[in-house]
């Protein structure tokens, strides 16, 4: 059953986020590391503003679509996954919020 992982970066006043690095280096690293485990697709959305025009709570959201929950869990156990997580300080000073779940 398809499974989704969400990675969101808080849009706090002091956020530094290198979008160019993120899209050209980090996300290809994510794909290279996890595709073999069932990462079927990914996309990134930017949220500079909330619906009411105020500053959004989160600036960037990556949506990772997996073949299954088990595929995601297996990918996270790969020692190469450490490279994905250790790359985060190269593009942001914020700790991401992560969610995972399946469709109802």
C-alpha positions as CSV (number, residue, x, y, z in Angstrom):
1,X,0.0,0.0,0.0
2,X,1.4,3.5,-0.9
3,X,2.9,5.4,2.0
4,X,3.9,9.1,2.3
5,X,6.6,10.8,4.3
6,X,6.5,14.5,4.8
7,X,9.5,16.7,5.8
8,X,8.7,20.3,6.8
9,X,11.1,23.1,7.6
10,X,9.9,25.7,10.1
11,X,9.5,29.2,8.7
12,X,11.0,31.0,11.7
13,X,12.3,34.6,11.5
14,X,16.0,33.4,11.6
15,X,15.7,30.6,9.0
16,X,18.4,30.2,6.5
17,X,17.4,27.9,3.6
18,X,19.5,27.4,0.5
19,X,16.8,26.4,-2.0
20,X,19.3,25.9,-4.8
21,X,21.4,23.5,-2.8
22,X,18.3,21.7,-1.6
23,X,16.9,21.1,-5.0
24,X,20.2,20.4,-6.9
25,X,22.2,18.5,-4.3
26,X,20.1,17.3,-1.3
27,X,17.0,16.0,-3.1
28,X,19.1,14.1,-5.7
29,X,21.0,12.6,-2.8
30,X,17.6,11.5,-1.2
31,X,16.5,9.9,-4.5
32,X,19.9,8.2,-5.1
33,X,20.0,6.8,-1.6
34,X,16.4,5.6,-1.3
35,X,15.0,4.9,-4.8
36,X,16.3,1.3,-4.6
37,X,14.2,0.8,-1.5
38,X,10.9,1.9,-3.0
39,X,11.0,5.7,-3.1
40,X,8.5,6.1,-6.0
41,X,8.3,9.8,-6.3
42,X,9.0,13.1,-4.5
43,X,8.1,16.8,-4.8
44,X,8.8,20.0,-2.9
45,X,6.4,22.8,-2.1
46,X,7.3,26.2,-0.8
47,X,4.9,28.0,1.5
48,X,6.1,31.6,2.1
49,X,2.6,32.7,3.2
50,X,-0.5,31.2,4.9
51,X,-3.9,31.4,3.3
52,X,-4.6,34.7,5.1
53,X,-1.4,36.2,3.8
54,X,0.5,36.0,7.1
55,X,3.9,34.3,7.4
56,X,3.4,30.5,7.1
57,X,4.4,28.2,9.9
58,X,6.5,26.1,7.5
59,X,8.5,27.3,4.6
60,X,9.4,24.1,2.7
61,X,7.7,20.8,2.5
62,X,9.1,17.7,0.8
63,X,6.6,14.9,0.1
64,X,8.2,11.5,-0.4
65,X,6.0,8.8,-1.9
66,X,6.9,5.2,-1.0
67,X,5.8,1.9,-2.3
68,X,4.9,0.9,1.3
69,X,5.6,1.6,4.9
70,X,8.0,-1.3,5.0
71,X,10.0,0.2,2.1
72,X,10.5,3.4,4.1
73,X,11.5,1.6,7.2
74,X,14.0,-0.5,5.2
75,X,15.5,2.6,3.6
76,X,16.0,4.3,6.9
77,X,18.0,1.3,8.2
78,X,20.5,1.6,5.3
79,X,23.8,3.1,6.7
80,X,23.8,5.5,3.7
81,X,20.7,7.2,5.2
82,X,23.1,8.8,7.6
83,X,24.4,10.9,4.7
84,X,20.9,12.2,3.9
85,X,20.4,13.4,7.5
86,X,23.9,14.7,8.0
87,X,23.5,16.9,4.8
88,X,20.7,19.0,6.4
89,X,23.1,21.6,7.9
90,X,24.4,22.2,4.4
91,X,21.2,23.9,3.4
92,X,19.3,25.0,6.6
93,X,19.8,26.0,10.2
94,X,16.4,24.4,11.2
95,X,15.5,20.9,12.3
96,X,12.8,19.5,10.1
97,X,9.5,18.2,11.3
98,X,8.7,14.7,9.9
99,X,5.4,12.9,9.4
100,X,4.6,9.6,7.9
101,X,1.3,7.9,7.0
102,X,-0.9,6.2,4.5
103,X,-4.1,7.2,2.7
104,X,-7.4,6.5,4.4
